[in-house]
Every structure is written in structure tokens, then in C-alpha cells.
Amino acid sequence: MTAESIDDKMKKTHEAFEKELNGIRSGRAHPNFLDRVSVKVYGRNMSLNQVASIRAEDAKTLVVSAWDASQVAAIESAISEANLGLNPQTNGSDIRVSLPAMSDQTRQDFVKLAHKVAEKARVSIRHVREEARKYNLKQEKDHLISEDDRRREDKLIQERTDHWIKAIDVRLADKEKDLTQI
């Protein structure tokens, strides 16, 4: 297990964390908010961004433009059924999605959700660390590396772990600030 492969795994965990965090609604309309919406078109489920373009018209409104006008009804239905508390309105080939104002309780619930997502990412990064440490310990037991080399590798692994966990914490703080702004 190389340092690059460990860093790649941790980077992928961070990217998944970012994607999940972007799906948590903040005070402003953001196209990533609809990333979790799945639309049944052409006989299979596809993510919304594969069948339409999504843009923020203003701070409270998203506009979804279907690439195939025959799929507008399916897209509108998928947005309604996504359990996001949204009520889309069709205007020709565009679907307007107005985001309702968030209450203080809703904001706090989203902050708690963001913390859960962050903790899940931290645990995943720590799991990668432990997997790498076990690999190095096995290498040492099999006499493929020395104890000093194993300790050196463990130190590098811990540095990468600290780096990615700090990146998660910084991003979480930004998201929390965004969520609590009125």
C-alpha cells in the first residue's frame, strides 16, 4: 500500500463528503441541492443533472431546464417526490423550484445533519489509516520492511490523516456558517 494509494482513498472520501454536504440545503438556492433527485426516463433511473440543466435564478429559486421537453412531467414529478419539501412549477420547458424560507429549527436540523455527514467522513478516513497501518505491520512481521520503516510510514499516514480530517473540519465550519446565516 503506497502513500499515493492511501492519499487517493482519503481524497475520494473527502470528495464524497463534499458531494453529500452540497446536497444539504443552505440559505441560498444552489444547483447541487438537487443532486440527489433521481428521474425515471427512457426506462431507467438517471440523476437529474443527466437529463436537465440546473441553475440558480436568484437566492431562493432554482430553474431546471429539461433537455428533452417530453420529460418535463417526469422531472417535475421526481422533484416533488424527492422528499425535499419542494413544490416545483412548470413554465413551458422550464421548471421553477422555489425554496421555502428555513426556520431556526430547520437550520439547526441541517447543522446536525452536516455534523453527522462530517463524522461519517472522518470515520472513513480513520478506517483507511487503520487499514494502512495493519498493512505496514504485516509487512514488518513478514520481514519485508524494518521497524524503523514501519514507524516512518505510520508517521506519514498519520500526517495525511490529519490533513484530510482538518480539510473536513474546515469545510464543515464553512457549511455551518452558511446554514446559520439568515
C-alpha positions as CSV (number, residue, x, y, z in Angstrom):
1,M,0.0,0.0,0.0
2,T,1.7,3.2,-1.2
3,A,1.4,6.7,0.2
4,E,-0.3,7.7,-3.1
5,S,-2.9,5.0,-2.8
6,I,-3.7,5.9,0.8
7,D,-3.9,9.6,-0.1
8,D,-6.2,8.7,-3.1
9,K,-8.6,6.8,-0.9
10,M,-8.7,9.7,1.6
11,K,-9.2,12.2,-1.2
12,K,-12.1,10.1,-2.6
13,T,-13.6,10.1,0.9
14,H,-13.3,13.8,1.0
15,E,-14.9,14.2,-2.4
16,A,-17.8,12.0,-1.4
17,F,-18.2,14.2,1.8
18,E,-18.2,17.3,-0.3
19,K,-20.9,15.9,-2.6
20,E,-23.1,14.9,0.3
21,L,-22.5,18.2,2.1
22,N,-23.5,20.1,-1.0
23,G,-26.8,18.2,-1.0
24,I,-27.7,19.7,2.4
25,R,-29.7,22.8,1.8
26,S,-28.3,26.1,2.9
27,G,-30.0,29.5,3.0
28,R,-29.4,30.1,-0.7
29,A,-30.5,28.2,-3.8
30,H,-27.7,26.1,-5.2
31,P,-27.9,23.7,-8.1
32,N,-26.2,20.9,-6.1
33,F,-29.2,20.8,-3.8
34,L,-31.0,18.7,-6.4
35,D,-28.1,16.2,-6.9
36,R,-30.0,13.5,-5.0
37,V,-33.0,13.7,-7.3
38,S,-33.4,10.6,-9.5
39,V,-35.7,10.8,-12.5
40,K,-37.1,7.7,-14.3
41,V,-36.7,8.5,-18.0
42,Y,-36.2,6.2,-21.0
43,G,-37.0,3.2,-18.9
44,R,-34.3,3.7,-16.2
45,N,-33.4,5.9,-13.3
46,M,-31.0,8.8,-14.0
47,S,-29.7,11.6,-11.9
48,L,-31.4,15.0,-12.6
49,N,-28.3,16.6,-13.9
50,Q,-28.1,13.9,-16.6
51,V,-31.5,14.9,-18.1
52,A,-31.6,18.7,-17.4
53,S,-29.5,21.7,-16.6
54,I,-30.0,23.3,-13.2
55,R,-29.2,26.9,-12.4
56,A,-29.9,29.3,-9.6
57,E,-32.1,32.2,-10.9
58,D,-31.8,34.1,-7.6
59,A,-31.1,33.3,-3.9
60,K,-34.4,31.5,-3.5
61,T,-35.2,30.0,-6.9
62,L,-33.7,27.2,-9.0
63,V,-34.6,26.7,-12.6
64,V,-34.5,23.2,-14.1
65,S,-34.4,23.1,-18.0
66,A,-35.1,19.7,-19.4
67,W,-33.0,18.7,-22.4
68,D,-35.9,16.7,-23.8
69,A,-39.3,18.6,-23.5
70,S,-41.2,15.3,-23.3
71,Q,-39.5,14.6,-19.9
72,V,-40.7,17.7,-18.2
73,A,-43.5,16.0,-16.4
74,A,-41.2,13.1,-15.2
75,I,-38.7,15.7,-13.9
76,E,-41.4,17.7,-12.1
77,S,-42.8,14.5,-10.5
78,A,-39.3,13.4,-9.4
79,I,-38.6,16.7,-7.7
80,S,-41.9,16.6,-5.9
81,E,-41.4,13.0,-4.7
82,A,-37.8,13.5,-3.6
83,N,-38.8,14.4,0.0
84,L,-37.0,17.7,-0.1
85,G,-40.1,19.8,0.7
86,L,-40.2,21.4,-2.7
87,N,-43.1,22.3,-4.9
88,P,-41.9,22.7,-8.5
89,Q,-43.9,24.7,-11.0
90,T,-43.7,24.0,-14.8
91,N,-43.4,27.0,-17.1
92,G,-43.1,25.6,-20.6
93,S,-39.9,23.5,-20.8
94,D,-38.5,25.1,-17.6
95,I,-39.4,24.0,-14.1
96,R,-39.1,26.6,-11.3
97,V,-38.3,25.4,-7.9
98,S,-38.8,28.0,-5.1
99,L,-37.1,27.2,-1.9
100,P,-39.1,28.0,1.2
101,A,-37.6,30.1,3.9
102,M,-35.9,28.0,6.6
103,S,-37.0,28.2,10.2
104,D,-34.4,28.3,13.0
105,Q,-35.3,24.7,13.9
106,T,-34.8,23.6,10.3
107,R,-31.4,25.3,10.2
108,Q,-30.3,23.6,13.4
109,D,-31.5,20.2,12.0
110,F,-29.4,20.8,8.9
111,V,-26.4,21.7,11.0
112,K,-26.8,18.4,12.9
113,L,-27.1,16.6,9.6
114,A,-23.9,18.3,8.4
115,H,-22.1,17.2,11.6
116,K,-23.3,13.6,11.1
117,V,-22.0,13.6,7.5
118,A,-18.7,15.0,8.6
119,E,-18.3,12.4,11.3
120,K,-19.0,9.6,8.8
121,A,-16.3,11.0,6.6
122,R,-13.8,11.3,9.5
123,V,-14.5,7.6,10.4
124,S,-14.0,6.6,6.8
125,I,-10.6,8.4,6.7
126,R,-9.6,6.8,10.0
127,H,-10.6,3.4,8.6
128,V,-8.2,4.0,5.7
129,R,-5.5,4.9,8.2
130,E,-6.0,1.7,10.2
131,E,-6.1,-0.4,7.0
132,A,-2.7,1.1,6.0
133,R,-1.2,0.6,9.5
134,K,-2.3,-3.1,9.5
135,Y,-0.7,-3.5,6.1
136,N,2.6,-2.0,7.3
137,L,2.5,-4.1,10.4
138,K,2.1,-7.2,8.3
139,Q,4.9,-6.1,6.1
140,E,7.1,-5.8,9.2
141,K,6.1,-9.2,10.5
142,D,6.9,-10.7,7.2
143,H,10.3,-9.0,7.4
144,L,9.7,-7.0,4.2
145,I,10.3,-3.7,6.0
146,S,12.1,-2.8,9.1
147,E,10.5,-1.5,12.3
148,D,12.0,2.0,11.6
149,D,10.5,2.0,8.1
150,R,7.1,0.9,9.5
151,R,7.3,3.8,12.1
152,R,8.3,6.2,9.4
153,E,5.3,5.1,7.2
154,D,2.9,5.3,10.2
155,K,4.0,8.8,10.8
156,L,3.4,9.7,7.1
157,I,0.0,8.0,7.2
158,Q,-0.9,10.0,10.4
159,E,0.1,13.3,8.7
160,R,-2.1,12.5,5.7
161,T,-5.0,11.6,8.1
162,D,-4.6,14.8,10.0
163,H,-4.5,16.8,6.7
164,W,-7.8,15.3,5.4
165,I,-9.6,15.5,8.7
166,K,-8.6,19.1,9.0
167,A,-10.0,19.7,5.5
168,I,-13.3,18.1,6.6
169,D,-13.4,20.3,9.7
170,V,-12.7,23.5,7.7
171,R,-15.4,22.6,5.1
172,L,-17.9,21.7,7.9
173,A,-17.2,25.1,9.6
174,D,-17.9,26.9,6.3
175,K,-21.1,24.9,5.8
176,E,-22.3,25.5,9.4
177,K,-21.7,29.3,8.9
178,D,-23.6,29.2,5.6
179,L,-26.5,27.3,7.3
180,T,-26.8,29.6,10.3
181,Q,-26.8,32.8,8.2
182,I,-30.2,34.4,7.8
